[in-house]
């Protein structure tokens, strides 16, 4: 009886020890796959899912043939006090994507208004990557003007039902943001930086509309989110050296912030592409940070 009990305990301990290694390896592969895809030349093929994140009216008027229309809000808590937070039911999000033809191994191109928009493409890409979909690319819809049509395409075949493999490191919490703002950066060790990617006018504004009191000074570095992308909507490779110039290393934790986690999600995807694998989006944004909820 004792021998049998010992065997069971050993097996349980072995399973507990091997599981974290498998998850870590999957995440490393995801980061490498993401960076490779985001940097690759864009070529629309039959096996690619094209997601158009523009408003439904714009999509109906002109879109890439057989593309689908999705908005980031469909996967967020837009009706709650903090609209930028992701929905808690990740399985439901995966089912929604599967019905649109998106699976964990799908090649996905997300198109929108590029730097003339509000970072919606990046927010959708960040949502997909968090759920385990790593083969994503971003582009400005205007790159495909000659392809656009108003003819409704054939619905994509549903993807098989799948379970998300969450990349939780790409999400930062309010507690982590506040801890980072109060912490002292020691020489030599990996650091945590706060990166505010709102416009210059928003960053330097003393009062925040709707809250009635001043924004806290978080000692955040400010870079407008649009500077991370080229006019074609892809990641600007020159930003890697610019970040290094202000002391941000590839191994440092970089928490990106905006009003409600949309523009910051786009920059998080850019940082991951550039090799900053510890980058994270604070999805709650200043909306949550300045909320008076207790």
C-alpha positions as CSV (number, residue, x, y, z in Angstrom):
1,X,0.0,0.0,0.0
2,X,2.8,2.4,0.9
3,X,4.7,1.6,-2.4
4,X,1.6,2.4,-4.4
5,X,1.2,5.7,-2.5
6,X,4.9,6.6,-3.2
7,X,4.5,6.0,-6.9
8,X,1.4,8.2,-7.1
9,X,3.2,11.1,-5.3
10,X,6.2,10.8,-7.5
11,X,4.1,10.9,-10.7
12,X,2.2,14.0,-9.4
13,X,5.5,15.8,-8.6
14,X,6.9,14.9,-12.0
15,X,3.9,16.3,-13.8
16,X,4.1,19.5,-11.8
17,X,7.7,19.9,-12.6
18,X,7.4,19.4,-16.4
19,X,4.4,21.6,-17.1
20,X,6.0,25.0,-16.6
21,X,8.8,24.1,-19.0
22,X,6.3,23.2,-21.8
23,X,4.4,26.5,-21.4
24,X,7.7,28.6,-21.4
25,X,8.8,26.9,-24.6
26,X,5.5,27.6,-26.3
27,X,5.7,31.3,-25.4
28,X,9.3,31.6,-26.8
29,X,8.1,30.0,-30.0
30,X,5.2,32.5,-30.1
31,X,7.4,35.5,-29.7
32,X,9.8,34.3,-32.5
33,X,6.9,33.5,-34.8
34,X,5.3,36.9,-34.1
35,X,8.4,38.8,-34.9
36,X,9.0,36.8,-38.1
37,X,5.5,37.3,-39.3
38,X,5.3,41.0,-38.4
39,X,8.5,41.7,-40.3
40,X,7.7,39.6,-43.4
41,X,6.5,41.1,-46.7
42,X,2.7,41.1,-46.9
43,X,1.3,38.7,-49.4
44,X,-2.4,37.8,-49.4
45,X,-2.9,34.1,-50.1
46,X,-5.9,31.8,-50.1
47,X,-5.0,30.4,-46.7
48,X,-4.8,33.8,-45.0
49,X,-7.6,35.3,-42.9
50,X,-7.9,39.1,-43.5
51,X,-9.5,41.0,-40.7
52,X,-10.7,44.5,-41.5
53,X,-11.2,46.4,-38.2
54,X,-12.7,49.6,-39.6
55,X,-16.3,50.6,-38.9
56,X,-18.9,48.4,-40.6
57,X,-20.0,51.2,-42.9
58,X,-16.4,51.7,-44.2
59,X,-16.0,48.0,-44.6
60,X,-19.3,47.6,-46.6
61,X,-18.3,50.4,-49.0
62,X,-14.9,48.9,-49.9
63,X,-12.9,46.0,-48.5
64,X,-10.5,43.3,-49.5
65,X,-12.3,40.4,-51.2
66,X,-13.2,37.7,-48.7
67,X,-12.0,39.7,-45.7
68,X,-14.0,39.7,-42.5
69,X,-15.1,42.7,-40.4
70,X,-14.3,42.5,-36.7
71,X,-13.7,45.3,-34.1
72,X,-11.6,45.0,-31.0
73,X,-14.6,46.0,-28.9
74,X,-16.2,42.6,-29.5
75,X,-13.5,41.1,-27.2
76,X,-13.5,43.8,-24.5
77,X,-15.6,44.9,-21.6
78,X,-16.9,48.0,-23.4
79,X,-20.1,48.2,-21.3
80,X,-18.2,48.2,-18.0
81,X,-16.5,51.0,-16.2
82,X,-13.2,50.1,-17.8
83,X,-13.9,49.5,-21.4
84,X,-10.4,48.5,-22.4
85,X,-10.2,45.4,-20.3
86,X,-10.5,42.1,-22.1
87,X,-13.5,39.9,-21.5
88,X,-12.9,37.4,-18.8
89,X,-14.3,34.4,-20.8
90,X,-11.4,33.6,-23.1
91,X,-13.0,30.4,-24.3
92,X,-15.9,32.4,-25.6
93,X,-13.5,34.7,-27.5
94,X,-11.8,31.7,-29.1
95,X,-15.2,30.3,-30.1
96,X,-16.1,33.7,-31.7
97,X,-12.8,33.7,-33.7
98,X,-13.3,30.0,-34.7
99,X,-16.7,30.9,-36.2
100,X,-14.9,33.6,-38.3
101,X,-12.3,31.1,-39.5
102,X,-9.5,32.0,-37.1
103,X,-7.6,29.3,-35.3
104,X,-4.3,29.3,-33.4
105,X,-2.3,28.4,-36.4
106,X,-4.0,30.8,-38.8
107,X,-2.1,33.4,-40.8
108,X,-3.9,36.6,-40.1
109,X,-3.6,40.0,-41.8
110,X,-5.2,42.9,-39.9
111,X,-6.0,46.0,-41.9
112,X,-7.2,49.4,-40.9
113,X,-6.4,53.1,-41.1
114,X,-2.8,52.8,-40.1
115,X,-1.3,55.9,-38.4
116,X,-4.4,57.9,-39.4
117,X,-6.5,55.7,-37.1
118,X,-6.4,55.0,-33.4
119,X,-4.3,51.8,-33.2
120,X,-7.3,49.4,-33.6
121,X,-5.3,47.0,-35.8
122,X,-2.7,46.7,-33.1
123,X,-5.3,46.2,-30.4
124,X,-6.8,43.3,-32.4
125,X,-3.4,41.8,-33.0
126,X,-2.6,42.0,-29.3
127,X,-5.8,40.3,-28.5
128,X,-5.1,37.5,-30.9
129,X,-1.5,37.1,-29.6
130,X,-2.7,37.0,-26.0
131,X,-5.0,34.1,-27.0
132,X,-2.2,32.2,-28.7
133,X,-2.5,33.3,-32.4
134,X,1.1,34.3,-33.3
135,X,1.0,34.5,-37.1
136,X,-0.3,38.1,-37.4
137,X,0.6,41.0,-39.6
138,X,-0.6,44.7,-39.7
139,X,-1.1,47.0,-42.7
140,X,-2.9,50.1,-43.8
141,X,-5.9,49.3,-46.0
142,X,-4.8,51.9,-48.5
143,X,-2.0,49.6,-49.5
144,X,-4.6,47.5,-51.2
145,X,-6.7,50.2,-53.0
146,X,-6.6,48.3,-56.3
147,X,-8.1,45.2,-54.7
148,X,-11.0,46.8,-52.9
149,X,-14.5,45.8,-53.7
150,X,-18.0,46.3,-52.3
151,X,-19.2,42.9,-53.3
152,X,-19.9,40.6,-50.4
153,X,-17.6,37.6,-50.3
154,X,-18.1,34.0,-49.5
155,X,-18.0,33.4,-45.7
156,X,-14.9,31.7,-44.5
157,X,-15.0,28.1,-43.4
158,X,-15.2,27.8,-39.6
159,X,-12.0,26.9,-37.8
160,X,-11.9,23.9,-35.5
161,X,-12.8,24.7,-32.0
162,X,-9.7,25.5,-30.0
163,X,-8.6,26.3,-26.5
164,X,-6.5,29.5,-26.0
165,X,-2.9,29.1,-24.8
166,X,-2.7,32.5,-23.1
167,X,0.5,34.6,-23.2
168,X,-0.2,36.3,-20.0
169,X,3.0,38.3,-19.9
170,X,1.7,40.7,-22.5
171,X,-0.9,42.1,-20.0
172,X,0.0,44.5,-17.1
173,X,-2.2,45.2,-14.2
174,X,-3.0,48.4,-12.3
175,X,-1.0,47.2,-9.3
176,X,2.1,46.5,-11.5
177,X,1.8,50.0,-13.0
178,X,1.7,51.7,-9.6
179,X,4.5,49.5,-8.3
180,X,6.6,50.5,-11.3
181,X,5.9,54.2,-10.7
182,X,7.2,53.9,-7.1
183,X,10.1,51.6,-7.7
184,X,13.7,52.7,-7.9
185,X,15.7,51.4,-10.9
186,X,19.0,49.7,-9.8
187,X,22.0,49.6,-12.0
188,X,22.7,46.3,-13.9
189,X,19.4,44.5,-13.1
190,X,16.5,44.4,-15.6
191,X,14.2,47.4,-15.0
192,X,10.6,48.2,-15.4
193,X,9.7,51.2,-17.6
194,X,6.4,52.9,-18.1
195,X,5.8,54.1,-21.6
196,X,3.0,56.6,-22.3
197,X,2.1,56.6,-26.0
198,X,-0.7,59.1,-26.0
199,X,-0.4,62.3,-28.0
200,X,1.8,65.1,-26.7
201,X,-1.3,67.2,-25.9
202,X,-2.7,64.4,-23.8
203,X,0.5,63.7,-22.1
204,X,1.1,67.3,-20.9
205,X,-2.5,68.1,-20.1
206,X,-2.9,68.8,-16.4
207,X,-6.5,67.7,-16.0
208,X,-8.2,64.6,-17.4
209,X,-11.7,65.1,-18.8
210,X,-14.4,63.3,-16.8
211,X,-12.4,62.7,-13.7
212,X,-12.0,66.3,-12.3
213,X,-8.5,65.9,-10.9
214,X,-4.9,65.8,-12.1
215,X,-3.3,62.8,-13.6
216,X,-0.6,61.3,-11.4
217,X,3.0,61.8,-12.4
218,X,4.2,58.2,-13.1
219,X,7.6,59.2,-14.4
220,X,6.6,57.6,-17.7
221,X,8.6,58.1,-20.9
222,X,6.5,59.7,-23.6
223,X,6.6,58.6,-27.3
224,X,3.6,59.1,-29.5
225,X,2.3,55.7,-30.6
226,X,2.4,56.7,-34.3
227,X,6.2,56.9,-34.2
228,X,6.4,53.1,-33.9
229,X,4.8,52.6,-37.3
230,X,5.6,53.5,-40.9
231,X,3.2,55.1,-43.2
232,X,2.3,51.7,-44.6
233,X,1.2,50.6,-41.1
234,X,4.1,48.2,-40.3
235,X,6.6,48.4,-37.4
236,X,9.3,51.0,-37.7
237,X,12.6,49.1,-37.1
238,X,14.5,52.3,-36.2
239,X,12.6,52.5,-32.9
240,X,14.7,49.7,-31.4
241,X,17.8,52.0,-31.3
242,X,15.8,54.9,-30.1
243,X,14.5,53.0,-27.1
244,X,18.0,51.8,-26.3
245,X,19.2,55.4,-26.4
246,X,16.9,56.3,-23.5
247,X,18.1,53.3,-21.5
248,X,15.5,50.7,-22.3
249,X,17.1,47.2,-22.9
250,X,15.6,44.2,-24.6
251,X,15.4,42.4,-21.2
252,X,13.6,45.2,-19.4
253,X,9.9,45.1,-18.6
254,X,8.1,47.8,-20.6
255,X,4.5,48.6,-19.6
256,X,2.8,50.6,-22.3
257,X,-0.1,53.0,-21.5
258,X,-2.7,55.0,-23.3
259,X,-6.3,56.1,-22.5
260,X,-8.0,52.8,-22.7
261,X,-5.5,50.2,-23.9
262,X,-5.9,50.5,-27.7
263,X,-2.9,52.6,-28.9
264,X,-0.8,51.0,-26.1
265,X,-1.7,47.6,-27.4
266,X,-0.5,48.6,-30.9
267,X,2.8,49.7,-29.4
268,X,3.1,46.6,-27.3
269,X,2.9,44.5,-30.6
270,X,5.6,46.8,-32.1
271,X,7.9,46.3,-29.1
272,X,7.4,42.5,-29.2
273,X,8.3,42.6,-32.9
274,X,11.4,44.6,-32.2
275,X,12.6,42.0,-29.6
276,X,11.4,43.5,-26.4
277,X,9.8,40.3,-25.3
278,X,8.8,41.6,-21.8
279,X,6.6,44.3,-23.2
280,X,3.0,44.5,-21.9
281,X,-0.1,46.5,-22.5
282,X,-1.9,48.1,-19.6
283,X,-5.3,47.4,-21.0
284,X,-7.2,49.4,-18.3
285,X,-5.3,52.5,-19.3
286,X,-5.8,55.9,-17.7
287,X,-9.5,55.1,-17.6
288,X,-8.9,52.5,-14.9
289,X,-6.0,54.3,-13.3
290,X,-8.0,57.4,-12.6
291,X,-11.2,55.6,-11.8
292,X,-12.8,56.3,-8.5
293,X,-14.0,52.7,-8.0
294,X,-13.0,51.2,-4.7
